[in-house]
Amino acid sequence: MDEFLKLVRKVVREYWDRREVYRLHIYVAIVRCLTYRKYYEKNEAKHEENQG
């Protein structure tokens, strides 16, 4: 996922004058956060199963 964010940042640098690029960057940031959240929640649930 970090590669995708790097790619979007590169696009922002190149096409900084277009509004759609910033929307794309915001979308990628939100999706990245949600992905991390889901990953950590899943990881936490596994950790709790192993303890109890």
Phi, psi and omega in degrees: 000328180295329178296322179295318179295320177297319178297316180295321178297323177296319178296320179298317179297323183280320183243047186298340185272002181252131184296325183298330181295320180291325175297319177298317180297317179297316179300314181296320179297318179293315180298320179298315179298316179295323178295313178299318180299313180297318179299313182291324176295318179294318179295320179294320179296320177297318181297319179293323178296321181290330180279326188248000000 
